[in-house]
Structure formats: structure tokens, C-alpha cells
């Protein structure tokens, strides 16, 4: 799960945490970073994720793949 807000204090953490409750209730397994990947879109929505954010996304993807494999999933090749 990822989120984006207008400002750095826009509630990214709250959005991710409150979205988790119904997903966990439905049996999903949460694999994440301390607050989940997020970005700040800027006041007019023109800012896009940069290299640091993409590194967080890649790390999370690797972690999800490791957990899925450990749970019996088969790794896929791109």
C-alpha cells in the first residue's frame, strides 16, 4: 500500500494505518515499512516520486516477494 499527500505532514501514516484494519480483517498479511511507502505530491500535485522513494518501493517489493516465497508462493521472473 502506498499513499501520496499534498504536504509532508499530510497524513500519509494515518492513511496507511487506518486502511490496514479492514484489510487485516479480511485476512490479508501486512508486509511493510514502518509507515509504508509514500510521497509528497506538492501543493499543485506536480511533484513525482524521486530516486529515494523508488528505492523504498523496490525494497518493499523485495520484502513482499521474500514473505510470499516463505509462505509457499513461487517466485516469478520478470
LOKOL-350097 format. One record per residue: x, y, z of N, C-alpha, C in turn; residue in three letters. Coordinates in Angstrom, 2 decimals, decimal comma, m for minus. Atoms other than C-alpha are relative to their C-alpha. Example, Ala and Ser with C-alpha at 12.3 -4.5 7.8 and 13.67 -1.06 7.14 Angstrom:
% LOKOL-350097
<guro n_xx="0,89" n_yy="m1,19" n_zz="0,00" ca_xx="12,30" ca_yy="m4,50" ca_zz="7,80" c_xx="0,90" c_yy="1,20" c_zz="0,00" marlo="ALA"/>
<guro n_xx="m0,82" n_yy="m1,19" n_zz="m0,06" ca_xx="13,67" ca_yy="m1,06" ca_zz="7,14" c_xx="m0,77" c_yy="1,09" c_zz="0,73" marlo="SER"/>
This chain:
% LOKOL-350097
<guro n_xx="0,85" n_yy="m1,16" n_zz="0,00" ca_xx="0,00" ca_yy="0,00" ca_zz="0,00" c_xx="0,90" c_yy="1,23" c_zz="0,00" marlo="UNK"/>
<guro n_xx="m0,75" n_yy="m1,24" n_zz="0,10" ca_xx="1,31" ca_yy="3,41" ca_zz="m0,90" c_xx="m0,99" c_yy="1,16" c_zz="0,06" marlo="UNK"/>
<guro n_xx="0,86" n_yy="m1,16" n_zz="m0,09" ca_xx="m0,05" ca_yy="6,90" ca_zz="m0,39" c_xx="0,75" c_yy="1,25" c_zz="m0,43" marlo="UNK"/>
<guro n_xx="m0,59" n_yy="m1,28" n_zz="0,38" ca_xx="0,56" ca_yy="10,46" ca_zz="m1,53" c_xx="m0,88" c_yy="1,11" c_zz="0,56" marlo="UNK"/>
<guro n_xx="0,74" n_yy="m1,15" n_zz="m0,52" ca_xx="m0,42" ca_yy="13,78" ca_zz="0,02" c_xx="0,60" c_yy="1,29" c_zz="m0,54" marlo="UNK"/>
<guro n_xx="m0,42" n_yy="m1,31" n_zz="0,48" ca_xx="m0,07" ca_yy="17,47" ca_zz="m0,72" c_xx="1,23" c_yy="0,52" c_zz="0,74" marlo="UNK"/>
<guro n_xx="m1,10" n_yy="m0,52" n_zz="m0,80" ca_xx="2,35" ca_yy="18,24" ca_zz="2,13" c_xx="0,67" c_yy="m1,12" c_zz="0,78" marlo="UNK"/>
<guro n_xx="m0,75" n_yy="1,01" n_zz="m0,74" ca_xx="4,93" ca_yy="16,40" ca_zz="4,22" c_xx="m0,75" c_yy="m0,46" c_zz="1,26" marlo="UNK"/>
<guro n_xx="0,79" n_yy="0,35" n_zz="m1,19" ca_xx="2,53" ca_yy="16,43" ca_zz="7,21" c_xx="m1,46" c_yy="m0,23" c_zz="m0,40" marlo="UNK"/>
<guro n_xx="1,35" n_yy="0,15" n_zz="0,55" ca_xx="m0,49" ca_yy="15,45" ca_zz="5,12" c_xx="m0,76" c_yy="m1,23" c_zz="0,45" marlo="UNK"/>
<guro n_xx="0,72" n_yy="1,14" n_zz="m0,53" ca_xx="m1,37" ca_yy="12,25" ca_zz="6,95" c_xx="0,28" c_yy="m1,33" c_zz="m0,67" marlo="UNK"/>
<guro n_xx="m0,33" n_yy="1,26" n_zz="0,66" ca_xx="0,42" ca_yy="9,53" ca_zz="4,99" c_xx="m0,09" c_yy="m1,18" c_zz="0,97" marlo="UNK"/>
<guro n_xx="m0,01" n_yy="1,09" n_zz="m0,98" ca_xx="0,93" ca_yy="7,41" ca_zz="8,12" c_xx="m1,41" c_yy="m0,37" c_zz="0,44" marlo="UNK"/>
<guro n_xx="1,38" n_yy="0,26" n_zz="m0,43" ca_xx="m2,68" ca_yy="7,79" ca_zz="9,25" c_xx="m0,80" c_yy="m0,70" c_zz="m1,08" marlo="UNK"/>
<guro n_xx="0,71" n_yy="0,64" n_zz="1,11" ca_xx="m3,98" ca_yy="6,85" ca_zz="5,82" c_xx="0,34" c_yy="m1,48" c_zz="m0,08" marlo="UNK"/>
<guro n_xx="m0,42" n_yy="1,40" n_zz="0,08" ca_xx="m1,94" ca_yy="3,65" ca_zz="5,74" c_xx="m0,51" c_yy="m0,80" c_zz="1,20" marlo="UNK"/>
<guro n_xx="0,43" n_yy="0,74" n_zz="m1,20" ca_xx="m2,72" ca_yy="2,66" ca_zz="9,34" c_xx="m1,50" c_yy="m0,26" c_zz="0,01" marlo="UNK"/>
<guro n_xx="1,45" n_yy="0,22" n_zz="m0,04" ca_xx="m6,47" ca_yy="3,16" ca_zz="9,05" c_xx="m0,47" c_yy="m0,89" c_zz="m1,14" marlo="UNK"/>
<guro n_xx="0,37" n_yy="0,90" n_zz="1,10" ca_xx="m6,60" ca_yy="1,35" ca_zz="5,71" c_xx="0,33" c_yy="m1,45" c_zz="0,31" marlo="UNK"/>
<guro n_xx="m0,40" n_yy="1,37" n_zz="m0,33" ca_xx="m4,92" ca_yy="m1,69" ca_zz="7,24" c_xx="m1,07" c_yy="m0,78" c_zz="0,76" marlo="UNK"/>
<guro n_xx="0,96" n_yy="0,71" n_zz="m0,85" ca_xx="m7,70" ca_yy="m2,52" ca_zz="9,69" c_xx="m0,99" c_yy="m0,85" c_zz="m0,81" marlo="UNK"/>
<guro n_xx="0,92" n_yy="0,86" n_zz="0,75" ca_xx="m10,32" ca_yy="m3,68" ca_zz="7,15" c_xx="0,72" c_yy="m1,07" c_zz="m0,82" marlo="UNK"/>
<guro n_xx="m0,75" n_yy="1,00" n_zz="0,77" ca_xx="m7,65" ca_yy="m5,43" ca_zz="5,07" c_xx="0,43" c_yy="m1,16" c_zz="0,87" marlo="UNK"/>
<guro n_xx="m0,38" n_yy="1,07" n_zz="m0,93" ca_xx="m6,38" ca_yy="m7,37" ca_zz="8,08" c_xx="m1,22" c_yy="m0,82" c_zz="0,40" marlo="UNK"/>
<guro n_xx="1,24" n_yy="0,69" n_zz="m0,33" ca_xx="m9,97" ca_yy="m8,22" ca_zz="8,98" c_xx="m0,38" c_yy="m1,02" c_zz="m1,08" marlo="UNK"/>
<guro n_xx="0,30" n_yy="0,89" n_zz="1,11" ca_xx="m10,32" ca_yy="m9,81" ca_zz="5,54" c_xx="1,06" c_yy="m1,08" c_zz="m0,20" marlo="UNK"/>
<guro n_xx="m1,00" n_yy="1,07" n_zz="0,05" ca_xx="m7,26" ca_yy="m11,99" ca_zz="6,17" c_xx="1,28" c_yy="0,33" c_zz="m0,73" marlo="UNK"/>
<guro n_xx="m1,23" n_yy="m0,35" n_zz="0,70" ca_xx="m4,56" ca_yy="m10,08" ca_zz="4,35" c_xx="1,17" c_yy="0,02" c_zz="0,96" marlo="UNK"/>
<guro n_xx="m1,24" n_yy="m0,02" n_zz="m0,78" ca_xx="m0,98" ca_yy="m10,28" ca_zz="5,56" c_xx="0,70" c_yy="1,31" c_zz="m0,30" marlo="UNK"/>
<guro n_xx="m0,65" n_yy="m1,29" n_zz="0,16" ca_xx="0,73" ca_yy="m6,95" ca_zz="6,14" c_xx="1,50" c_yy="m0,19" c_zz="m0,02" marlo="UNK"/>
<guro n_xx="m1,46" n_yy="m0,02" n_zz="0,13" ca_xx="4,31" ca_yy="m6,67" ca_zz="4,94" c_xx="0,34" c_yy="1,43" c_zz="m0,38" marlo="UNK"/>
<guro n_xx="m0,22" n_yy="m1,40" n_zz="0,33" ca_xx="5,57" ca_yy="m3,16" ca_zz="5,09" c_xx="1,25" c_yy="0,58" c_zz="0,59" marlo="UNK"/>
<guro n_xx="m1,04" n_yy="m0,80" n_zz="m0,61" ca_xx="7,98" ca_yy="m0,49" ca_zz="6,12" c_xx="m0,64" c_yy="0,62" c_zz="1,24" marlo="UNK"/>
<guro n_xx="0,62" n_yy="m0,55" n_zz="m1,22" ca_xx="7,49" ca_yy="1,39" ca_zz="9,40" c_xx="m1,31" c_yy="0,74" c_zz="m0,25" marlo="UNK"/>
<guro n_xx="1,25" n_yy="m0,71" n_zz="0,30" ca_xx="4,86" ca_yy="3,64" ca_zz="7,80" c_xx="m0,51" c_yy="m0,32" c_zz="m1,40" marlo="UNK"/>
<guro n_xx="0,40" n_yy="0,29" n_zz="1,37" ca_xx="4,65" ca_yy="2,25" ca_zz="4,28" c_xx="0,59" c_yy="1,03" c_zz="m0,95" marlo="UNK"/>
<guro n_xx="m0,56" n_yy="m0,95" n_zz="0,95" ca_xx="5,93" ca_yy="3,89" ca_zz="1,12" c_xx="m0,98" c_yy="1,13" c_zz="m0,27" marlo="UNK"/>
<guro n_xx="0,86" n_yy="m1,15" n_zz="0,29" ca_xx="4,62" ca_yy="7,37" ca_zz="0,47" c_xx="0,83" c_yy="1,06" c_zz="m0,69" marlo="UNK"/>
<guro n_xx="m0,67" n_yy="m1,13" n_zz="0,64" ca_xx="5,43" ca_yy="10,55" ca_zz="m1,39" c_xx="m0,81" c_yy="1,26" c_zz="0,25" marlo="UNK"/>
<guro n_xx="0,69" n_yy="m1,29" n_zz="m0,12" ca_xx="4,54" ca_yy="14,23" ca_zz="m1,25" c_xx="m0,18" c_yy="0,53" c_zz="m1,41" marlo="UNK"/>
<guro n_xx="0,31" n_yy="m0,44" n_zz="1,37" ca_xx="2,82" ca_yy="15,44" ca_zz="m4,42" c_xx="0,23" c_yy="1,49" c_zz="m0,21" marlo="UNK"/>
<guro n_xx="m0,17" n_yy="m1,44" n_zz="0,12" ca_xx="3,31" ca_yy="19,13" ca_zz="m3,67" c_xx="m1,33" c_yy="0,73" c_zz="m0,03" marlo="UNK"/>
<guro n_xx="1,23" n_yy="m0,79" n_zz="m0,08" ca_xx="0,78" ca_yy="21,96" ca_zz="m3,41" c_xx="m0,90" c_yy="m0,12" c_zz="m1,23" marlo="UNK"/>
<guro n_xx="0,82" n_yy="0,07" n_zz="1,21" ca_xx="m0,34" ca_yy="21,63" ca_zz="m7,03" c_xx="m0,02" c_yy="m1,40" c_zz="m0,61" marlo="UNK"/>
<guro n_xx="0,02" n_yy="1,38" n_zz="0,47" ca_xx="0,16" ca_yy="17,87" ca_zz="m7,40" c_xx="1,01" c_yy="m0,31" c_zz="m1,09" marlo="UNK"/>
<guro n_xx="m0,93" n_yy="0,18" n_zz="1,12" ca_xx="3,05" ca_yy="18,29" ca_zz="m9,83" c_xx="1,26" c_yy="m0,80" c_zz="0,37" marlo="UNK"/>
<guro n_xx="m1,21" n_yy="0,72" n_zz="m0,38" ca_xx="5,80" ca_yy="16,61" ca_zz="m7,80" c_xx="m0,21" c_yy="m1,50" c_zz="m0,20" marlo="UNK"/>
<guro n_xx="0,06" n_yy="1,44" n_zz="0,19" ca_xx="6,54" ca_yy="13,00" ca_zz="m8,71" c_xx="1,05" c_yy="m0,67" c_zz="0,88" marlo="UNK"/>
<guro n_xx="m0,98" n_yy="0,68" n_zz="m0,84" ca_xx="8,41" ca_yy="10,34" ca_zz="m6,70" c_xx="1,40" c_yy="0,06" c_zz="m0,60" marlo="UNK"/>
<guro n_xx="m1,40" n_yy="m0,07" n_zz="0,44" ca_xx="12,19" ca_yy="10,61" ca_zz="m6,86" c_xx="0,74" c_yy="m1,30" c_zz="0,31" marlo="UNK"/>
<guro n_xx="m0,81" n_yy="1,20" n_zz="m0,20" ca_xx="15,04" ca_yy="8,09" ca_zz="m6,57" c_xx="m0,11" c_yy="m0,60" c_zz="1,41" marlo="UNK"/>
<guro n_xx="0,08" n_yy="0,52" n_zz="m1,38" ca_xx="14,82" ca_yy="7,80" ca_zz="m2,77" c_xx="m1,33" c_yy="m0,73" c_zz="0,22" marlo="UNK"/>
<guro n_xx="1,30" n_yy="0,66" n_zz="m0,15" ca_xx="11,11" ca_yy="6,96" ca_zz="m2,91" c_xx="m0,06" c_yy="m1,30" c_zz="m0,78" marlo="UNK"/>
<guro n_xx="0,00" n_yy="1,23" n_zz="0,79" ca_xx="11,60" ca_yy="4,43" ca_zz="m5,68" c_xx="0,84" c_yy="m1,09" c_zz="0,67" marlo="UNK"/>
<guro n_xx="m0,79" n_yy="1,00" n_zz="m0,74" ca_xx="14,27" ca_yy="2,73" ca_zz="m3,57" c_xx="m0,82" c_yy="m0,64" c_zz="1,11" marlo="UNK"/>
<guro n_xx="0,90" n_yy="0,55" n_zz="m1,02" ca_xx="11,73" ca_yy="2,35" ca_zz="m0,74" c_xx="m0,99" c_yy="m0,96" c_zz="m0,65" marlo="UNK"/>
<guro n_xx="0,96" n_yy="0,87" n_zz="0,70" ca_xx="9,23" ca_yy="0,89" ca_zz="m3,24" c_xx="0,66" c_yy="m1,32" c_zz="m0,39" marlo="UNK"/>
<guro n_xx="m0,71" n_yy="1,23" n_zz="0,40" ca_xx="11,84" ca_yy="m1,59" ca_zz="m4,55" c_xx="0,29" c_yy="m0,88" c_zz="1,22" marlo="UNK"/>
<guro n_xx="m0,27" n_yy="0,78" n_zz="m1,22" ca_xx="12,83" ca_yy="m2,64" ca_zz="m1,02" c_xx="m1,25" c_yy="m0,69" c_zz="0,50" marlo="UNK"/>
<guro n_xx="1,25" n_yy="0,61" n_zz="m0,43" ca_xx="9,21" ca_yy="m3,23" ca_zz="m0,11" c_xx="m0,38" c_yy="m1,15" c_zz="m0,93" marlo="UNK"/>
<guro n_xx="0,29" n_yy="1,06" n_zz="0,95" ca_xx="8,70" ca_yy="m5,26" ca_zz="m3,28" c_xx="0,83" c_yy="m1,25" c_zz="0,26" marlo="UNK"/>
<guro n_xx="m0,87" n_yy="1,15" n_zz="m0,33" ca_xx="11,68" ca_yy="m7,46" ca_zz="m2,40" c_xx="m0,47" c_yy="m0,69" c_zz="1,27" marlo="UNK"/>
<guro n_xx="0,46" n_yy="0,58" n_zz="m1,27" ca_xx="10,38" ca_yy="m7,94" ca_zz="1,13" c_xx="m1,29" c_yy="m0,79" c_zz="m0,20" marlo="UNK"/>
<guro n_xx="1,26" n_yy="0,71" n_zz="0,28" ca_xx="6,90" ca_yy="m8,90" ca_zz="m0,12" c_xx="0,30" c_yy="m1,30" c_zz="m0,73" marlo="UNK"/>
<guro n_xx="m0,35" n_yy="1,22" n_zz="0,74" ca_xx="8,46" ca_yy="m11,39" ca_zz="m2,55" c_xx="0,60" c_yy="m1,06" c_zz="0,93" marlo="UNK"/>
<guro n_xx="m0,60" n_yy="0,95" n_zz="m0,95" ca_xx="10,53" ca_yy="m12,98" ca_zz="0,26" c_xx="m1,07" c_yy="m0,62" c_zz="0,89" marlo="UNK"/>
<guro n_xx="1,06" n_yy="0,52" n_zz="m0,87" ca_xx="7,48" ca_yy="m13,31" ca_zz="2,52" c_xx="m0,91" c_yy="m0,95" c_zz="m0,78" marlo="UNK"/>
<guro n_xx="0,87" n_yy="0,86" n_zz="0,81" ca_xx="5,33" ca_yy="m14,73" ca_zz="m0,29" c_xx="0,67" c_yy="m1,34" c_zz="m0,29" marlo="UNK"/>
<guro n_xx="m0,73" n_yy="1,24" n_zz="0,25" ca_xx="8,02" ca_yy="m17,27" ca_zz="m1,12" c_xx="0,05" c_yy="m0,86" c_zz="1,26" marlo="UNK"/>
<guro n_xx="m0,06" n_yy="0,73" n_zz="m1,27" ca_xx="8,37" ca_yy="m18,23" ca_zz="2,55" c_xx="m1,36" c_yy="m0,63" c_zz="0,34" marlo="UNK"/>
<guro n_xx="1,34" n_yy="0,53" n_zz="m0,25" ca_xx="4,59" ca_yy="m18,77" ca_zz="2,69" c_xx="m0,41" c_yy="m1,05" c_zz="m1,03" marlo="UNK"/>
<guro n_xx="0,28" n_yy="1,05" n_zz="0,97" ca_xx="4,78" ca_yy="m21,16" ca_zz="m0,24" c_xx="m0,29" c_yy="0,50" c_zz="m1,39" marlo="UNK"/>
<guro n_xx="0,19" n_yy="m0,53" n_zz="1,34" ca_xx="4,42" ca_yy="m18,85" ca_zz="m3,20" c_xx="1,20" c_yy="m0,31" c_zz="m0,87" marlo="UNK"/>
<guro n_xx="m1,10" n_yy="0,26" n_zz="0,93" ca_xx="6,52" ca_yy="m19,45" ca_zz="m6,27" c_xx="0,49" c_yy="1,32" c_zz="m0,57" marlo="UNK"/>
<guro n_xx="m0,52" n_yy="m1,26" n_zz="0,53" ca_xx="8,84" ca_yy="m16,62" ca_zz="m7,34" c_xx="m0,24" c_yy="0,10" c_zz="m1,51" marlo="UNK"/>
<guro n_xx="0,22" n_yy="m0,23" n_zz="1,43" ca_xx="8,08" ca_yy="m15,10" ca_zz="m10,73" c_xx="1,19" c_yy="0,74" c_zz="m0,57" marlo="UNK"/>
<guro n_xx="m1,05" n_yy="m0,75" n_zz="0,66" ca_xx="10,59" ca_yy="m13,84" ca_zz="m13,21" c_xx="m0,64" c_yy="1,09" c_zz="m0,85" marlo="UNK"/>
<guro n_xx="0,56" n_yy="m1,12" n_zz="0,76" ca_xx="10,06" ca_yy="m10,51" ca_zz="m14,90" c_xx="0,19" c_yy="m0,17" c_zz="m1,48" marlo="UNK"/>
